[in-house]
Amino acid sequence: MMATSAIAGVILSILGPYGTTAFSLPLRFIYWLGLCMAGGLGAAAFDTLMTRKNVPYKPWASALGQSIGATLMVSLILLGFTIATYGWPGWFHILTMPFFIWVISIIICGVGELSRQRKHIVPLENKRPDIFERLKPSLREADIYALSSEDHYVRIMTSKGDDLILMRLSDAIKEMSPVKGLQTHRSYWVAEAGVDKMKSQDGKLSILLKNSETVPVSRNKAKTVREAGWV
């Protein structure tokens, strides 16, 4: 947020809104950079308060809250500066000044929040499957080769061993997203990266995994496996 505030301060110094073109360029830089950094502190104070209170909020609410915090901080500074320099400005100025400050603040905070959200977006192809959080720590850096249903449990077959988790196979498959794979049998799902080679015996397909385990392919799933180019 402070970096965004600094950039905004430079831009406003060059543009000189609200009549500040009457100031010299160095004075405009001091004026706008100082106010924007103060606004950044106000916005940061809002974030800190929400974090300490552990309050969940959406990006738009975050930007709105930050802009209010920034507006309060800058308004107090400007009011104090105006009173000290020119005397009491009058109620009309006091009541309208925060609105003009808020207009700039919401733009800066909105841009800052969008930038922060973009940094936290994980490309889909690089997203770590949610199911890794269920695995025992020793397997969380392994590659998952396949899932198999065993009663009320799902066996997770990985490059470093297996783990047994209490959940439905359908839910486990959902948590494998975005890893590419196929359900080869009502009780099995196989990751594309886990396939070593395909085997065919007596017209029945099966898959040899990279961990040397064999996974069956049911007759009604054989067509899907072939269409995917695994055979």
N, C-alpha and C positions, 0 to 999 in steps of 0.2 A: 504493500500500500504506500509506503514512504517513497519508493522509487516512482510509482505512478504519480504521486503528488509532486515530486520534483520535476518530472517531465511536463506535467500540467502547468506548473509554475513558469517554466521556460516558455511554453506556448503562449500563456496569458501575458507574459512580459512583452513578447513580440507583438501580439495583437492589440494590447492596451485597451481592453473593454472598460465600460462604465466611466468613460472620460479620463482614463489614466494615460492617454496619449499625450496629455499636457505635461506629464512628468518626463524627465530625461530618461534615456534608456537604462543607465545604471540604477537610477532610483526605482524605475519600474521593476527591474529584476529583484531588487531588495524587497520591494513591496509585495509583489506576487509570489515570489519564492517563499518569503516568510509566512504569508497567509496560507499558502498551499501546504507547507510543511506543518503548520499549526493545525490545519484541517486534517492532515494525515494522522497527527497524534490523537485528535478527537475520534477519528474513525477507528484507530487502533485500540483506543480505550473501550469502545463499544464491543469490538471483537473479544478483547480480554475479559470483559464482564460476562459476555455470553458463554465463553469457554469455561470460566470458573463456575458459573451456574449450571454448566452442562446442559444448556438449552439448545435443542436442535432447531435449525431454521434453514429455509430454502435460500438459494442465491439472491433472488429478488428482495427477500426480506433482509438479507445481510446487507445488500447495497443500500436499501432504504435506511436501515438502522445506522450504518456507517455515515450516511449523508447527514442524518440528524445530529450525530455526535460531532461531526466536522462543523456543521452549521453553528452549533452552540459554542464551540471553541472559538471559531473565527469571529462570531458576533460579539462575544465578550471582549476580545482583543480590539476589534474595530471600535466598539462603543467606548472602551477606555481610552483609546488613542484619540478619538474625536472629542471626547469631553476634555481631555488634557490639553488638546491643541486649540480647539475652537469654542469650547464650552458646551453647554447642554444643547443637543441638536433638535430637540422637539419630538413629540410623541409620534408624529407621522413618520419621521425618519427611523425612529426606533422600531416601529411596527412593520415597516416595509423592508428595512435593510436585511433581516433574516431570510426573506423570500428570495431576494436576488443572490444572496450567498448560497442558499439551498439549491438554486438552479445550477450553479457551477458545481456544487458539491455532489449532487446526484449524478451528474455526467461523469465526474472524475471517479466516484465510487463505483458506478456502473461499469466503466471501462476496466477499473482495477479488478472487480469481481469476475468479469468475463475472462480477463487474463489469468486469474488464479484458477478458475474452473478449467480452462484449457490445459493448464499444466498438470491437472489431476486426471485428465482423460487418458485412459490407457487404450491404445489401439486394440481393436477386437482381436487381431491375430496374435497380439502379445499378452492378452489377458490370461491370468493364471486361473485355471479352473477352480471353482469354489470347493470341490470335493477334497482338494489338498489339505484344507483346514481340518478335515476329519481324520486324516491319517496320523499315525504315530510319528513323532518327530524324525525318527531315523529314515522314514520313507518320503519325507516332504520334498526332497530334492531329486527324487527318482522320476523315471518316465513311466507313466501308466500305460500298460499294454492292453488290459482287458478287464471287464467286470463280469462277475457271474453270480447268479442268484442261488442262495442256499437257505431254504426255509424263509425265515424273516430277516436274514442277513444278506449282505452283498460282499463277496470276496473281491478285493482290489488287487489285481496282479500287476506288479511293477518290476522294473529292472533291478530292484534291490530286495525283492521279497514280496510277500503277500500281507494283507491286513483284512480283518473281518469287521464289518461295520453294520450296526443295526439300522437298516433302512430298506426301502423298496428299490428294486432295480430301476424302475421308471424314474424315481427321484434322483438316483445316482447318475443316470444317463443325462438328465437335465443339468446336473452340476458339473458335467464334463465339458460343457460349452466353454470356449469355442473349438475344442479339440475335434478334429475330423475323425469320424468312425461310423460303424454300422452295427445295428443289432442283427446278429447272424442267427439267432435262435431265441426263443421266448425267454430263455434263461441266461443269454450271453450277449454282451456288447463288446466289440473289439475296436481299438484305436487303430487307425490306418498306419500310424508309425510303429505299431507293435507287431505288424505282420512280417514274418520271416519269409514264408512261402505258403502256397496253397497245395493241398493234397487231394487227390481223388481216388477213391477205392470203391469198386462195385457201384459206380454211378453216384456215390455220395461224396459231397465236398466236406473238407475240414480245413482248419487253419492252424499252421504251426507258428506259434508265437516266438519272439526273439528270446524268451526265457525257456524255450523247449517244451512249453505246455501246448497241448492240442485242444482246439476249440471246435465244436461241431457247427455245421451250417445246416439248418433245417431245409426241407424241400421248398417250402414257401418263401424262404429267404434267399435261396440260391440265385434266383433271377436278379435280385437286388445287388448281390455280391458281384455277379458277372457284369451288370450294367455299370457298376462303379469301377470296373477295370481291374479288380483284384485277381481275376483269373486270367 
